[in-house]
């Protein structure tokens, strides 16, 4: 008796009851007439159930021909994992506890019917249920859109509900992630795959029920979630991301009882309207290498496109902005969209943004355009475009150092290494920088530079490494004093922004040079006459004035050194002859510059003084 009753409904008892009745599949109807509004169904079946194949296939066929306004969810017992754990909503229990449940599967319910016409058992064709409205209530007063966007390893989901009736309505967002095509199969009837197989509920913040919203006529409310793409598996030849299907319906109350369903949708149902930002470009004529310097005018050009299938004339706003942190700062007046006459039609907008008041220490700034106040827009994911522009910061030089020993012998040249900190994303290596290099006696701030003293910097060394730098050749002059010297450098970037000076104290030591003694020119003095002779052309010191030198000699011909007049006093008793000819007479002198001694010989031409010479009588 029990079997005959069940057979009349084309259903089977659950496998747990150890009874299975498989009925002949009914023919599949290929097309159905739309009722003019969305229709939502829920299916409960199992892999081992023959009539479930008929139910599943017919639902899938109806979705294939009328998927613009029909969707459904399958609560399907898997051969691998059994019945799904669909708590806390527990929709399977909800269907099994309904007055219309006869104890078998498959069960297909339209519009959350508790019993009657739209609570069906057995595998059958469902076109008529769909064509007759699917038990939906006031469905033309509501719209529901489901948008999902892949975001790395996550799927970002937005479900937007709108109400066009009078007054206000509170609705609940029945929403779930499903596998559009399960990779598992029924174990008979050609082993087809089930579809729209439930995997996860999209719940409220407390995870104990569906999200809710109170809708006001003419307005919309969007709820959003982010779900790992790995929630679903690859199936039907698609990747997990492509097999990820979000299904939603609007309930008139929470999930704890049978409710009116007023709308339904899924992420495959493309709304007719999609206005988005097609492109956005930023330009700054003052920045040949990109970026911006505070005070530049950045121009943003944006193209808005109608991606929908029909003309769009419901308006919307275009606003340009820059961001400080996560805060948008809107610039200029809000611009209004005009009508788009056809799909693919575009509108262009432009805005200049003055960067004078942007933070001086910002590494970069996001500039963008956004669309708002669109009506029934398909996707918010293309309603904004942002371009990140690096801030061309004032450079920061690094302290210079001498390459090699910093003890510089008198007369030697040496190299200085000039570096800068790469502190922005515009001047990205040392090739974008030049340097000013100067030197001064330590602590004196008497800075010297220029091409006669410091040259080079034309080449970047160790390019592409942390040690990349330019080199400058320093050519100390002979009149520079011995001792420690400071080095300072500043870097200049491609926009001619100049860093502060960086001083390397005691960067090098210019070693002392001994006094230089030369015999030429040879002065002439008279014999037996005390004579003052200038030695300004015979003795010099690179660091020490001649008057500060100490000159001495052990020669009897040396009388005294007179620093105030830069003269030495000499006396020659005799004229020196060699081979009968008068010859220059030398005086060995010691010259001390306060640090070191130098030794040399000064020559003198000694001549007669014009007085008679007396010789003794033999």
C-alpha positions in Angstrom: 0.0 0.0 0.0 2.8 2.4 1.0 4.7 1.7 -2.2 1.7 2.4 -4.4 1.0 5.7 -2.8 4.6 6.8 -3.2 4.7 5.6 -6.8 1.7 7.8 -7.6 3.8 10.8 -6.5 6.8 9.6 -8.5 8.9 9.8 -5.3 11.1 7.6 -3.2 11.6 7.2 0.6 14.9 8.4 1.9 17.7 5.9 1.8 17.9 5.9 5.6 14.4 4.2 5.5 15.9 1.5 3.3 13.2 1.8 0.6 13.9 3.0 -2.9 11.4 3.3 -5.7 12.7 4.4 -9.1 10.2 5.6 -11.6 10.5 6.2 -15.3 11.9 9.7 -16.1 9.4 12.0 -17.7 10.2 13.8 -21.0 12.1 17.1 -20.6 10.4 20.2 -21.9 12.8 22.5 -23.6 11.2 25.9 -23.2 8.8 27.8 -21.0 7.0 31.1 -21.1 8.3 33.7 -18.5 5.8 34.9 -15.9 7.3 38.3 -16.1 9.1 38.2 -12.8 11.8 36.0 -11.0 10.9 32.6 -9.8 12.7 30.6 -7.0 12.8 26.9 -6.3 14.5 24.6 -3.8 15.3 21.0 -4.6 16.2 18.1 -2.2 17.6 14.9 -3.6 20.4 12.3 -3.4 23.0 10.7 -5.5 21.3 7.2 -5.3 17.8 8.4 -6.2 16.6 7.7 -9.8 13.7 10.1 -9.9 16.0 12.8 -8.5 17.9 12.6 -11.8 14.6 13.6 -13.6 14.0 16.4 -11.1 17.5 17.7 -11.3 17.8 17.5 -15.1 14.4 19.3 -15.6 15.4 22.1 -13.2 18.7 22.4 -15.0 17.0 22.5 -18.4 14.5 25.1 -17.2 17.4 27.2 -15.9 19.2 26.8 -19.2 16.2 28.2 -21.2 14.9 30.7 -18.7 17.8 31.6 -16.5 17.1 35.3 -16.8 14.4 35.0 -14.2 14.5 31.5 -12.8 17.0 30.1 -10.3 17.1 27.4 -7.6 19.2 25.7 -5.0 19.9 22.0 -4.6 20.3 20.3 -1.2 21.9 17.1 -2.4 23.1 14.1 -0.6 26.7 13.4 -1.8 28.2 9.9 -2.1 31.3 11.2 -0.5 30.1 13.4 2.4 26.4 12.6 2.8 23.7 15.2 3.4 25.0 18.7 3.7 25.2 20.3 7.1 23.1 23.4 6.3 22.8 24.8 9.8 21.9 27.2 11.2 19.3 27.8 8.5 18.6 24.0 8.2 16.7 24.3 5.0 16.4 20.5 4.5 14.7 20.2 7.9 12.5 23.1 7.0 11.3 21.3 3.8 10.9 17.9 5.6 8.9 19.4 8.4 6.5 21.1 6.1 2.9 19.8 6.0 3.3 18.9 2.4 6.2 16.5 2.9 5.3 12.9 2.2 8.6 11.3 3.4 10.3 10.8 0.1 12.6 12.5 -2.4 12.9 14.3 -4.7 11.2 17.3 -3.3 11.0 20.6 -5.3 9.4 23.6 -3.6 8.5 26.8 -5.4 8.2 30.1 -3.4 8.8 28.4 0.0 5.4 26.7 -0.2 4.5 24.6 2.8 2.1 22.4 1.0 -0.2 22.3 -2.0 0.4 22.9 -5.7 3.9 24.4 -5.4 5.2 21.8 -2.9 6.0 18.9 -5.3 7.3 15.4 -4.9 8.7 13.1 -7.5 10.7 13.7 -10.7 8.7 15.7 -13.2 8.7 18.7 -15.5 8.5 22.1 -13.7 7.8 24.4 -16.6 4.2 24.9 -15.7 5.0 25.8 -12.1 7.4 28.4 -13.4 5.0 29.8 -16.1 2.2 30.1 -13.5 4.3 32.4 -11.3 6.1 29.9 -9.1 4.3 31.0 -5.9 6.1 34.3 -5.9 4.4 37.2 -4.1 4.3 40.8 -5.3 7.5 40.0 -7.3 7.1 43.0 -9.6 7.4 45.4 -6.6 11.0 44.3 -6.0 14.4 43.9 -7.7 17.3 41.8 -6.6 20.7 41.7 -8.1 23.7 39.5 -7.2 27.2 40.6 -8.2 30.2 38.5 -7.4 33.8 39.7 -8.3 36.9 37.6 -8.0 39.4 39.3 -5.6 42.6 37.2 -5.3 41.7 34.0 -3.5 38.4 35.5 -2.4 35.0 36.1 -4.0 33.5 39.5 -3.1 29.7 39.3 -3.2 27.2 42.1 -3.2 23.4 41.5 -3.1 21.3 44.6 -3.7 17.5 44.7 -3.0 15.2 47.5 -4.1 11.5 48.1 -3.5 9.2 50.0 -5.9 5.9 49.7 -4.0 4.4 52.0 -1.5 5.6 52.5 2.1 8.4 50.4 3.5 9.1 46.7 3.6 11.4 44.6 5.8 13.0 41.7 3.9 15.5 39.0 4.6 18.3 38.1 2.3 18.2 34.3 1.7 21.6 33.9 0.2 24.0 30.9 -0.4 27.1 29.9 -2.3 26.6 27.0 -4.6 28.5 24.9 -7.1 27.0 25.6 -10.5 28.0 22.1 -11.5 29.0 19.6 -8.9 32.0 17.5 -9.7 30.1 14.5 -8.2 27.5 12.5 -10.0 24.4 10.5 -9.5 25.2 6.7 -9.5 22.7 5.8 -12.2 20.8 7.1 -15.2 24.0 8.0 -17.1 25.7 9.5 -14.1 24.7 13.1 -14.6 26.0 15.9 -12.4 23.7 17.8 -10.1 23.6 21.6 -10.3 23.3 24.6 -8.0 24.5 22.4 -5.1 24.5 24.2 -1.8 27.9 24.8 -0.1 27.6 27.8 2.3 25.1 30.2 3.7 25.7 34.0 3.6 24.7 35.0 7.1 24.3 38.0 9.3 27.0 39.3 11.6 25.9 37.0 14.4 26.0 34.0 12.0 22.6 32.9 13.3 20.3 33.9 10.4 20.0 35.9 7.3 20.7 39.6 6.9 17.7 41.9 6.9 16.9 45.4 5.7 14.0 47.7 5.7 13.4 48.9 2.1 11.9 52.3 1.3 10.2 52.8 -2.0 12.6 53.8 -4.7 15.7 53.1 -2.6 18.0 50.1 -2.5 20.1 48.3 0.2 23.2 46.3 -0.5 24.7 43.6 1.7 28.2 42.3 1.0 30.3 39.3 1.9 33.7 37.9 1.0 34.0 34.2 0.7 37.1 32.0 -0.1 36.8 30.7 -3.7 37.9 27.3 -2.4 34.4 27.0 -0.9 33.5 25.4 -4.2 35.2 22.9 -6.4 35.9 22.9 -10.1 33.1 21.4 -12.1 31.6 21.2 -15.5 35.0 21.9 -17.0 35.2 25.2 -15.1 37.7 26.4 -12.5 36.4 26.9 -8.9 36.1 30.6 -9.6 34.0 30.0 -12.7 32.0 27.3 -11.0 31.1 29.7 -8.1 27.5 30.6 -8.2 25.7 32.8 -5.6 22.0 32.3 -5.4 19.7 34.7 -3.5 16.0 35.3 -2.7 14.1 37.8 -0.7 12.0 36.5 2.2 9.2 38.4 3.9 10.4 37.2 7.2 13.2 35.3 8.9 14.1 31.7 8.1 12.3 30.1 11.1 9.0 29.7 9.3 7.5 29.6 5.8 7.5 33.0 4.2 6.5 34.8 1.1 9.3 35.0 -1.4 9.2 38.3 -3.2 12.2 38.2 -5.5 15.1 36.0 -6.5 18.3 36.2 -8.5 21.8 34.7 -8.9 25.2 35.8 -10.1 24.5 34.6 -13.6 21.5 36.9 -14.1 23.1 39.9 -15.7 20.9 43.0 -15.0 20.1 45.1 -18.0 22.0 48.1 -16.7 25.7 48.4 -16.1 27.3 51.9 -16.3 31.0 51.9 -15.3 34.3 53.6 -15.7 35.9 52.5 -18.9 39.2 54.2 -18.5 41.0 56.9 -16.5 44.3 58.6 -17.2 46.3 61.0 -15.1 48.8 63.5 -16.6 51.2 66.1 -15.2 53.1 68.1 -17.9 55.6 69.3 -15.3 56.8 65.8 -14.5 58.6 64.1 -17.5 59.6 61.2 -15.2 56.1 60.9 -13.7 55.0 61.7 -10.2 54.1 65.1 -8.8 55.7 67.8 -6.7 53.5 69.8 -4.4 52.1 72.6 -6.4 51.7 70.6 -9.6 48.4 70.4 -11.3 47.4 66.8 -12.0 44.8 66.3 -14.7 42.4 63.4 -14.6 40.6 62.3 -17.7 37.8 59.7 -17.4 35.7 57.9 -19.9 32.3 56.5 -18.7 30.7 53.7 -20.7 27.3 52.0 -20.8 28.0 48.3 -20.6 24.3 47.4 -20.4 22.2 46.0 -23.2 19.9 49.0 -23.5 20.1 52.7 -23.4 20.5 54.3 -20.0 18.8 57.6 -19.1 18.4 57.5 -15.3 21.4 59.7 -14.6 24.2 59.5 -12.0 27.0 61.5 -10.6 30.7 61.6 -11.5 33.1 62.8 -8.8 36.9 63.1 -8.8 38.9 62.7 -5.7 42.3 62.1 -4.1 42.9 60.0 -1.0 44.6 60.8 2.3 44.9 57.4 3.9 41.5 55.8 3.3 39.7 59.1 3.3 38.5 60.5 0.0 38.8 64.2 -0.6 36.5 65.3 -3.4 37.7 68.0 -5.8 35.6 70.3 -8.0 31.9 70.1 -8.6 29.9 66.9 -8.9 29.3 66.3 -12.6 26.1 64.7 -13.9 25.8 61.9 -16.4 23.6 62.6 -19.4 21.7 59.8 -21.2 23.5 57.0 -23.0 21.7 56.4 -26.2 22.9 52.8 -26.7 25.1 50.1 -25.4 28.8 51.0 -25.7 28.0 54.7 -25.7 30.6 56.8 -23.7 30.9 60.1 -22.0 34.1 61.9 -21.1 35.0 64.0 -18.1 38.0 65.9 -16.9 39.2 67.5 -13.7 42.4 69.2 -12.5 43.6 68.7 -9.0 46.0 71.1 -7.3 48.6 69.2 -5.3 49.7 72.2 -3.2 47.9 71.1 -0.1 48.7 67.4 -0.2 50.9 66.2 2.6 54.6 67.1 2.1 55.8 63.8 3.4 53.4 61.5 1.5 55.1 58.7 -0.4 52.3 58.6 -3.0 48.7 59.7 -3.5 45.7 57.9 -5.0 43.8 59.9 -7.5 40.5 58.7 -8.8 37.0 59.0 -10.2 33.8 57.4 -9.0 30.3 57.0 -10.1 27.4 57.2 -7.7 23.6 57.5 -7.6 23.2 55.1 -10.6 19.8 53.4 -10.9 19.6 49.6 -10.9 23.3 49.3 -11.8 24.6 45.8 -12.5 27.9 46.1 -10.7 29.6 48.5 -8.3 33.0 46.9 -9.1 33.5 49.1 -12.2 32.1 52.3 -10.6 35.5 53.5 -9.5 39.0 53.8 -10.9 42.1 54.8 -9.0 45.6 55.7 -10.2 48.4 55.8 -7.6 50.9 58.6 -8.4 54.2 58.7 -6.6 55.1 61.9 -4.8 58.4 63.3 -6.0 60.0 64.0 -2.7 62.8 66.5 -1.9 66.0 64.4 -2.1 68.0 63.4 0.9 71.8 63.3 0.4 74.1 61.0 2.3 77.4 62.0 3.8 80.3 61.9 1.4 83.4 59.9 2.0 86.9 59.7 0.4 87.6 56.7 -1.7 90.7 55.1 -0.3 92.9 56.7 2.3 91.7 60.1 3.6 95.3 61.2 4.3 96.1 63.2 1.2 99.7 63.9 0.4 100.5 67.4 -0.8 100.2 67.6 -4.6 97.9 64.5 -4.8 94.3 64.4 -6.1 91.7 62.2 -4.6 88.1 60.9 -5.2 85.0 61.6 -3.2 82.0 59.2 -3.3 78.6 61.0 -3.5 75.4 59.1 -2.7 71.8 59.9 -2.1 68.9 58.2 -0.5 66.3 56.8 -3.0 63.3 58.1 -1.1 60.5 58.1 -3.8 59.3 56.1 -6.7 60.1 58.8 -9.3 63.9 59.3 -9.0 64.5 55.6 -8.7 68.3 55.4 -8.9 71.4 57.6 -8.8 71.2 58.3 -12.6 68.4 60.7 -11.8 70.6 62.8 -9.4 73.5 65.2 -9.7 75.5 66.6 -6.7 77.1 69.7 -5.5 80.4 69.0 -3.6 82.4 71.5 -1.6 85.2 71.4 1.0 86.3 73.6 3.9 88.9 73.7 6.5 87.4 71.8 9.5 84.9 73.9 11.4 85.5 77.1 9.4 82.5 76.9 7.0 84.6 78.5 4.4 83.3 76.3 1.6 85.2 76.0 -1.6 84.2 74.3 -4.9 84.0 75.0 -8.6 85.6 73.3 -11.6 89.1 74.4 -10.7 89.0 72.4 -7.4 86.3 69.7 -7.9 85.4 68.0 -11.1 83.6 64.8 -12.3 80.3 63.2 -11.4 79.5 62.3 -15.0 79.3 58.5 -14.4 77.3 56.3 -12.0 79.4 53.6 -10.4 78.1 50.3 -9.1 74.8 51.0 -10.8 71.9 48.8 -9.7 73.4 48.0 -6.3 73.0 49.5 -2.8 76.4 51.1 -3.3 75.7 53.0 -6.5 77.3 56.5 -6.5 78.9 59.2 -8.5 82.6 60.1 -8.1 84.1 63.6 -7.9 87.8 64.4 -8.2 89.2 66.9 -5.7 92.4 68.7 -6.8 93.9 70.5 -3.7 95.8 73.6 -4.6 99.3 74.2 -3.2 98.2 77.2 -1.2 95.7 75.1 0.8 96.8 74.8 4.4 97.6 71.4 5.9 95.2 69.8 8.3 91.6 68.4 8.5 88.9 69.4 6.0 85.1 69.0 6.1 83.2 67.8 3.0 79.7 68.7 2.2 77.4 67.5 -0.6 73.8 68.0 -1.6 71.8 66.0 -4.2 69.6 67.5 -6.9 66.9 65.3 -8.5 65.4 65.4 -12.0 62.9 68.1 -11.0 65.8 70.2 -9.7 64.7 69.8 -6.1 67.7 70.2 -3.9 68.5 68.4 -0.6 69.9 69.9 2.5 73.6 69.9 2.8 75.1 66.8 4.4 78.5 67.6 6.1 81.2 65.0 6.7 83.3 66.5 9.5 87.1 65.9 9.2 86.4 64.1 5.9 90.1 64.2 4.9 93.4 65.4 6.1 95.7 67.4 3.8 99.1 66.4 4.8 101.8 69.1 5.5 104.3 70.0 2.7 107.9 70.8 3.7 109.3 74.2 2.9 110.9 74.3 -0.5 114.5 75.7 -0.9 115.9 76.6 -4.3 119.3 78.0 -5.2 118.0 80.0 -8.1 118.0 83.0 -8.5 121.6 83.5 -7.1 122.0 86.9 -5.4 125.2 88.9 -5.6 126.9 90.2 -2.4 130.2 92.0 -1.8 133.0 90.4 0.1 133.8 91.6 3.6 130.5 93.4 3.7 127.5 92.6 5.8 124.6 92.3 3.4 120.8 91.9 3.7 119.5 89.5 1.0 115.8 88.9 0.2 115.0 85.1 -0.1 111.4 85.6 -1.2 112.2 83.8 -4.5 114.3 81.1 -2.9 112.3 79.7 0.0 108.5 79.1 0.2 106.0 76.9 2.0 102.6 75.9 0.8 100.9 76.4 4.1 103.1 78.8 6.0 103.9 82.5 5.1 107.6 83.2 4.7 107.6 85.5 7.6 106.4 82.6 9.9 109.2 80.3 8.9 112.3 79.8 11.1 115.5 79.9 9.1 118.9 79.0 10.6 122.4 77.9 9.6 125.6 76.8 11.2 127.6 78.4 8.4 130.0 81.2 9.5 128.7 83.2 6.5 125.2 83.2 8.0 124.6 86.2 10.3 120.8 86.3 10.9 117.3 85.7 9.6 115.1 88.7 9.6 111.5 87.5 9.1 109.9 90.9 9.2 111.7 91.9 6.0 112.0 88.3 4.7 115.8 88.7 4.4 118.8 86.9 5.6 122.0 88.7 6.7 125.2 87.3 5.4 129.0 88.1 5.5 131.7 86.6 3.3 135.3 87.1 4.3 136.7 85.8 1.1 135.8 85.1 -2.5 135.8 81.5 -3.5 137.9 80.6 -6.5 138.0 77.4 -8.5 140.7 76.9 -11.1 141.4 80.6 -10.8 137.8 81.6 -11.4 135.5 83.1 -8.8 132.7 80.6 -7.9 129.4 80.9 -6.1 129.6 80.3 -2.4 126.9 78.2 -0.7 125.3 78.5 2.8 123.5 75.4 4.1 120.2 76.5 5.8 117.6 74.7 7.9 113.9 75.9 7.4 111.3 75.0 9.9 107.5 75.5 9.2 106.5 74.7 12.8 106.0 71.0 11.9 108.9 69.8 9.9 112.4 70.8 8.9 113.7 71.2 5.4 117.3 71.4 4.4 119.0 73.1 1.4 121.7 75.3 0.1 121.5 78.9 -0.9 124.2 80.2 -3.4 125.7 83.6 -3.5 127.9 85.4 -6.0 130.6 87.1 -3.9 132.4 90.0 -5.6 135.0 92.6 -4.7 133.8 95.4 -2.6 136.0 98.1 -4.3 138.4 98.5 -1.4 142.2 97.7 -1.7 143.3 94.3 -0.5 146.6 94.2 1.6 148.8 91.2 1.6 151.6 90.6 4.1 155.3 91.2 3.0 157.3 88.0 2.8 
